[in-house]
Each structure stands twice: as structure tokens, then as C-alpha cells.
Amino acid sequence: MASNEMTADDSRPDAAKQAFLLNDPGFTQGVVQRFIQNLLDHEMSDYLQAAPYERSAGRLGYRSGHRPRKLATRAGTLNLDVPTERTGHFRTAVFDRYQRSEQAFVLALMEMVVQGVSTRKVNAITEELCGASFSKSTVSALCSGLEPRVRAFNERRLDGNYPFLLVDALFFKSRDEERVVGRAALIVSGIGEEGKREILGVRIGDTESFSTWDETFRWLKGRGLGGVMFVVSDNHGGLVQGIAKHFQGASWQRCQVHLMRNLLSSSPVKLRAEVAAHAKIILHAQDMVEAKRQLSAFIEHFGTSAPKAVSCLEEGFADAMAVMALPEKYRRRLRTTNMQERLNQEIRRRERVIRIFPNDESALRLIGALLAEFNEAWAERLYLDMDEFKEWALKQRSHDVANNIVTRAL
């Protein structure tokens, strides 16, 4: 029995030798090369309907030697002999398949960068997979293949009306020749008449100034943006000015989260928790009557201890409560720019990996590609049931028409 067991063990490859062979790059490369070479030879036989040296009345042609061809694979560079035939019409599909694999690989590189993998890490991964090293500039150049996709998304025609518009900016750093400068990504989202969210576009600007927002809104309207009735944003001067110019007749909702931040920064440190608690009661009131009552109580309570907070809330109250004009079911999602803030967080997660973009075009490619992916996900589900809003909007229009008739009569 012992002799039989010894014979069985001797018949199996030694485990250490097996591990050595599998880990030997030359061994793996040789196996792959023989496999691809056999595949090429079989493909020629299928094309000619005859094996090498086979006499067959049904053959469709004759071999005419080989031509050398190198093929880069993750196992290393393969030296292949590609069979040829006399007419020169034979074309192997093997390299076409590898061409598709190469395209898929480039797309994978781009997706890795989009998902927040730094170009240095991408370089390390490609070296491990392919046995070849790519410089950071090469990987970045490959990623420029995202540009057509981003351009198609960011310049598409905007069809239909967008009653609700949510606007915000994200700040990042970019290189301008030898300088590192601050840039703003101006991101605009909308909710269409059917209640689905859509990212309408992104622009890169020097600052969040009126001129930058003016250009951005003009660009969106030129692509078909219309039907805007309600805009939600922060209280940045240039932005508010741009909204007033381009969306006359639309209501402006000041983001309540941003207002709360401003309110707390205006409050004494020891009173911030108390100020926040009282302010939330005002902002989340069921109706304007209750909100105004709570505002009066806030002014009376903090008039002496936190006068700057009182001034801040009094100044921002009307704009922060514009949402109260809408039916109650729409108020929670439209009282803040939280929808935009979540987008910014996802972009920031990737941007932190890069830290400083090589140029504005690179920033637009990455941010635009991310937004395009989110836009596709948003399109799959309803965000708001718009039936009640449509009834409300119809009544508003009827009310406006009646007021105009009365005004003209007077």
C-alpha cells in the first residue's frame, strides 16, 4: 500500500515546481503564445476548408507562408506567425477581438479615473495587468477620450419645461500654466413636468460672479431651457442677480440650509444650539401665520443676546419661506439645495484624489462624466408626483390672468 501511495505521489507534478511554473512569466507567456498561434492556424484551416497539406476537392484556396506579428497582452508581448493565403483576402478575427479588448481596457481606465482612482494608481494597476508601465501624462491623455461623451451630454437639447430649477457651485483648484488657481463648477439641475430629475449642465468659471452665472443661464436657455417657475439656490449676490434677470416671474427660494449656516455663524458660540432649535421651528412651520408668529418670538427672545442672528433671520425670512406658496407635499424637497449638495459630495470624493486638475478641460471631463452617470440613474425613477402641482400652477395662471384684466380695467 505504501508503495502504491508513493507511486501515485510521484505521478503528480511537484507542488513547488507547479507553483514555480505558474508564477514564471516566461512559462505563462509561452502557454498563451502557443494557444493564440494554434487559434490562428485553425482559423486559416476553417477559411480554406482544408488543413495544412490536406488534399481536398472542396478547398477554397492555398496557404502562402506566414508573416510575423507582435501582440501585446497582459502575459507579455507575443511573437506570432500569422498565416497568409495566395489571394491575400484572408483576415484573421483574432486581432479584431483583441482590438475590442483594448478599447474595453481604455474605457476601464477612464472609468477608474471617473470613480476616483488617481492616475498614479491606474499606472500601477496597468503595470501589474499588462507588464507595461504608462506615464501619468499617458493615462491622462487616454482619459481625454471621455470628451465626446461629456460634450454630448452637456450640450444636448433640453426638451419640455422645467418648473423647478436647483442651482449650486462647487469650487476646486486647477492649473493655469505655472499657476494654481481657484475655479467654480456651476451645476444646474431641473425637475421636469413629469416629475423626473435631470442634470441640465455644468460650466466651469473663474468665480461665482454675475457675469459667470449670466453666461451659464443664457447658455441653458439657448439649449431650450424654459417653463421655470421656482428656483432654489444659495444667497450669493451674483447668482441671485442672474436668476432675477433670466427667470423673471419665477419665485426664488433661498436654501434654508445655507441660511441656517449663516445664522449660526452670526450667533454667539454658547447660544448656537439654542438659536438653531428655535430657527428650525420657524423654517418648518405648517403655514406662514405660524412661521411669522415664531419669528416674532425669536426676535423677542434673542434681540439682546444675539442681535446679529436676529438681523440675519429677519433679512432672509421672506426668501427662505417662498416654498410655503407651494402645496405642502413639495416643500420638503424644495426648501433646500440638498439634492445639489449630494451631487457635490460625490464629485468632491473624486476631486480629493486628484487634488489639483491639470487644466479646466480635465475638470470638465471628470465632473461632466460623473454628472452624466448620475443623470442616467435619475432618469430611472420618479422624484415628484406633479399632478397636484399642475392643478396649483393652473390656478396660479388663472389668478394672474384675472389680476391683469382688473389692472387694465383700472
NORVENHU-V828207 format. One record per pair of residues at least 6 apart in sequence whose C-alpha atoms are under 8 Angstrom apart, sorted by the first residue. I is the first residue (numbers start at 0). J is the second residue. D is the distance in whole Angstrom. If there is no record, write none. Layout:
# NORVENHU-V828207
[[I/J/D] [I/J/D]]
This chain:
# NORVENHU-V828207
[[20/26/6] [20/27/8] [21/27/7] [24/74/7] [24/75/8] [27/74/6] [28/74/5] [28/75/6] [28/76/8] [28/77/7] [31/74/7] [32/77/6] [32/78/7] [32/79/7] [35/79/8] [36/79/6] [36/80/7] [36/81/8] [38/93/8] [39/81/7] [39/82/7] [39/91/7] [39/93/7] [40/81/8] [40/82/7] [42/91/7] [43/82/7] [43/83/8] [43/89/8] [43/91/8] [44/50/5] [44/51/7] [46/59/8] [46/89/8] [47/58/6] [47/59/5] [47/60/5] [47/61/7] [48/57/7] [48/58/5] [48/59/6] [49/55/7] [49/57/8] [49/58/5] [49/59/8] [51/62/8] [60/84/7] [60/85/7] [60/86/8] [61/84/6] [61/85/6] [62/82/7] [62/83/6] [62/84/4] [62/85/6] [63/82/7] [63/83/5] [63/84/5] [63/85/5] [64/82/6] [64/83/6] [64/84/7] [65/80/6] [65/81/5] [65/82/4] [65/83/5] [66/80/6] [66/81/5] [66/82/7] [66/83/7] [67/78/7] [67/79/6] [67/80/5] [67/81/6] [68/78/6] [68/79/5] [68/80/6] [68/81/7] [69/76/7] [69/77/6] [69/78/5] [69/79/6] [70/76/6] [70/77/5] [70/78/7] [70/79/7] [71/77/6] [72/129/6] [73/128/5] [73/129/4] [73/130/6] [74/129/7] [74/130/7] [75/129/7] [75/130/6] [83/89/7] [105/141/7] [108/121/7] [108/138/8] [108/141/8] [108/142/7] [109/141/7] [109/142/5] [109/144/8] [109/145/7] [111/121/7] [112/118/7] [112/121/8] [112/142/8] [112/365/8] [113/349/7] [113/365/6] [113/368/7] [113/369/7] [114/349/7] [115/348/7] [115/349/4] [115/350/7] [115/352/6] [115/353/8] [116/349/8] [116/352/7] [117/352/6] [117/353/6] [118/135/6] [118/138/6] [118/139/7] [119/135/6] [121/138/8] [122/132/6] [122/133/6] [122/134/7] [122/135/7] [122/138/7] [123/132/7] [125/131/7] [125/132/7] [125/133/7] [126/132/5] [126/133/7] [143/361/8] [143/364/7] [145/364/6] [145/368/7] [146/364/6] [148/368/7] [149/364/6] [149/367/5] [149/368/6] [149/371/7] [152/200/8] [152/367/8] [152/371/6] [153/199/7] [153/200/5] [153/201/7] [153/367/7] [154/200/8] [154/222/7] [155/222/7] [156/222/5] [156/223/6] [157/199/8] [157/222/6] [157/223/5] [157/224/6] [158/223/6] [158/224/7] [159/191/7] [159/192/7] [159/223/8] [159/224/8] [159/225/7] [159/226/8] [160/191/6] [160/192/6] [160/224/7] [160/225/5] [160/226/5] [160/227/7] [161/189/6] [161/190/5] [161/191/4] [161/192/6] [161/224/7] [161/225/6] [161/226/5] [161/227/5] [161/228/8] [162/189/8] [162/190/6] [162/191/6] [162/192/7] [162/226/6] [162/227/4] [162/228/5] [162/229/6] [163/189/6] [163/190/5] [163/191/7] [163/227/6] [163/228/6] [163/229/5] [163/230/6] [163/231/8] [164/187/7] [164/188/6] [164/189/4] [164/190/7] [164/227/7] [164/229/6] [164/230/5] [164/231/6] [165/187/6] [165/188/5] [165/189/6] [165/230/6] [165/231/5] [165/232/6] [165/336/6] [165/338/8] [165/339/7] [166/185/8] [166/186/6] [166/187/5] [166/188/6] [166/230/8] [166/231/6] [166/232/5] [166/233/8] [166/336/7] [166/339/7] [167/185/6] [167/186/6] [167/187/7] [167/232/6] [167/233/7] [167/336/7] [167/339/6] [167/340/8] [168/183/6] [168/184/5] [168/185/5] [168/186/6] [168/207/7] [169/183/5] [169/184/5] [169/185/7] [169/186/8] [169/343/6] [170/181/7] [170/182/6] [170/183/4] [170/184/6] [171/181/6] [171/182/5] [171/183/6] [171/184/8] [171/350/8] [171/355/8] [172/179/6] [172/180/6] [172/181/5] [172/182/6] [172/354/7] [172/355/5] [172/356/6] [173/179/6] [173/180/6] [173/181/6] [173/182/7] [173/355/5] [173/356/5] [173/357/6] [173/358/5] [173/359/6] [173/362/8] [174/180/6] [174/355/7] [174/356/6] [174/357/5] [174/358/5] [174/359/8] [175/357/8] [175/358/6] [179/355/8] [181/205/7] [181/206/8] [182/203/7] [182/204/6] [182/205/5] [182/206/6] [183/203/6] [183/204/5] [183/205/6] [183/206/6] [183/207/6] [184/201/6] [184/202/6] [184/203/5] [184/204/6] [185/201/5] [185/202/5] [185/203/6] [185/204/7] [185/207/8] [185/212/8] [185/215/8] [186/198/8] [186/199/8] [186/200/6] [186/201/5] [186/202/7] [186/339/8] [187/198/6] [187/199/6] [187/200/6] [187/201/6] [188/196/7] [188/197/6] [188/198/4] [188/199/5] [188/200/7] [188/339/8] [189/196/6] [189/197/5] [189/198/6] [189/199/6] [190/196/5] [190/197/6] [191/197/7] [192/385/7] [193/381/8] [193/383/8] [193/384/8] [193/385/6] [194/381/6] [194/382/6] [194/383/5] [194/384/6] [194/385/6] [195/377/7] [195/378/6] [195/380/7] [195/381/5] [195/382/5] [195/383/7] [196/374/8] [196/377/6] [196/378/7] [196/381/8] [196/382/6] [197/374/6] [197/377/7] [197/378/7] [198/370/7] [198/371/8] [198/373/8] [198/374/6] [199/219/8] [200/219/8] [201/363/8] [201/367/7] [202/215/7] [202/363/8] [203/359/7] [203/363/7] [204/211/6] [205/211/8] [207/235/8] [207/237/7] [207/238/7] [208/236/8] [208/237/5] [208/238/7] [209/236/7] [209/237/4] [209/238/6] [209/240/6] [209/241/6] [210/237/7] [212/237/7] [212/238/6] [212/241/6] [213/241/5] [213/245/8] [216/241/8] [216/245/7] [217/245/8] [227/246/7] [227/249/6] [228/246/8] [228/248/7] [228/249/4] [228/250/6] [229/249/5] [229/250/5] [229/251/6] [229/252/7] [230/242/8] [230/249/7] [230/250/6] [230/251/5] [230/252/6] [231/251/6] [231/252/5] [231/253/6] [231/254/6] [231/333/7] [231/334/7] [231/335/7] [231/336/6] [232/239/8] [232/251/8] [232/252/7] [232/253/6] [232/254/5] [232/335/8] [232/336/6] [233/253/6] [233/254/5] [233/257/6] [233/258/8] [233/336/8] [234/253/6] [234/254/8] [234/257/8] [242/251/8] [250/321/7] [251/318/7] [251/321/7] [252/318/6] [252/319/6] [252/320/7] [252/321/5] [252/322/6] [252/333/8] [252/334/7] [253/315/8] [253/318/5] [253/319/5] [253/320/8] [253/321/8] [253/334/8] [253/335/7] [254/319/6] [254/334/6] [254/335/4] [254/336/6] [255/282/7] [255/319/6] [255/334/6] [255/335/5] [256/335/6] [256/336/8] [258/312/8] [258/315/7] [258/319/8] [259/275/7] [259/278/8] [261/311/7] [262/308/5] [262/311/6] [262/312/7] [263/271/6] [263/274/7] [263/275/7] [263/308/7] [265/305/8] [265/307/6] [265/308/5] [265/311/7] [266/274/7] [266/305/6] [266/307/7] [266/308/5] [267/305/7] [270/305/8] [277/297/7] [278/297/8] [280/290/8] [280/293/7] [281/289/8] [281/290/5] [281/291/8] [281/293/6] [281/294/6] [282/290/7] [282/319/8] [282/320/7] [283/290/8] [284/290/5] [286/323/7] [287/320/8] [287/323/7] [297/309/8] [298/309/6] [301/308/8] [301/309/7] [302/309/6] [319/334/7] [320/334/8] [322/330/6] [322/333/7] [322/334/6] [323/330/7] [325/388/8] [325/391/8] [326/387/7] [326/388/7] [326/391/7] [329/383/8] [342/370/8] [346/366/7] [346/369/7] [356/362/6]]
